[in-house]
Amino acid sequence: MVSQGCGTSPATAFPLTPIPAPAAVLLALLGALTIWLLSAPPTAAAPATRAGVAQCELGTYLSDLYDIDPAKDRFSARLWLWTLCPDRSVDPLPQVSYSNADEPHTTDPHVVAQGGQVLDQVRLQSTFRQDWDVRDFPFDHHRIEVLLTAPDDISHFRFTVNNADSEFNPEMQLQGWRVTGFRLTTFDKHYTTTYGDRTLKDGSTYNRVRIQVDLERTDATTFWKLTAPIYLAVLVATSTFLLSFRHEELGPAERLDALYNRLAVLGGALFVAVLDMQQANTVITSTDGLTLIDCLHLATLTFLLAAVVATVLSWRWTIEGGSPARAERLSYRGAWIALLGYTVTCGTLVLLAAER
């Protein structure tokens, strides 16, 4: 028996089986694929996130707008809201704050997985608080808003808005109003408090969405109802200055009685103007300054007070022996001049309000 020495080659001791050609080709392909996968750039983050801040797209459909009441600083609306988020965990709709809503009512969320994102839909119905500027009534234009505040601060979450897919119902029946614009905008709201979050300093900032609706008043019926009494009061007051009491048979006592009667008519006109002004304040109220209705009433009160002063001066002129004929001529001319000035003043106020 011949023994193998230490110099015997391993290939002789352990012969290798050659690899078949198809297997070699397969191994080469697998290796190339592995190298390509390892060398490929990492998958980009979902488009709804940026620098670690979650983002969701928000859209809306305004289905109804009703109970528009500037006197109470309120309006009511019914609208659909939806969000597109990278995953359900960052969906803001379950916890979003409707900042200017009174007891908002929302439906249960309808969540659907869609194209690698999560679609959430809810319907919102509520009365909303709104600051109305009615100084130019009935030529006023308003931008009313529904405010949504994100549940997390801007270091964790932000909204993006989809105006292209957001709209209002063109068949809404708005009595006395017309929608002239609709849009969604975002902005940041800063609070001086951190709401207990000790990771924040110098307060906290939250992202908000404004759902804005531009309104224009189309019905001026209320305006004429509120101003017709003061115009009639001015005409009645003016007519008392156009009546002649310069008759030869009238003595001083009769002339004084005519002046007393004029004062009585002017007093009634003042009462009507003041009462109508109080009625207007219950219908049209403003915290921003005088309204057009206020200015018209003030012009009317000024006219009537001037008429009272003119009547008192005529009375004193008469009892002191002045010429009744001269007093009548002055009253006649003064009445026409005052009426012209009142008309020009009121017309200018209305035109200025209509052009703003």
PEMOZI-V839641 format. One record per helix or strand. SS is the DSSP state (~ for helix, > for strand). FROM is the first residue (numbers start at 0). TO is the last residue. If there is no record, write none. Layout:
[[SS	FROM	TO] [SS	FROM	TO]]
This chain:
[[~	9	12] [~	20	38] [>	48	49] [>	52	68] [~	69	71] [>	73	84] [~	87	89] [>	96	97] [>	100	105] [>	109	113] [>	116	128] [>	140	152] [>	156	160] [>	166	167] [>	176	190] [>	203	216] [~	220	241] [~	251	282] [~	291	318] [~	323	354]]
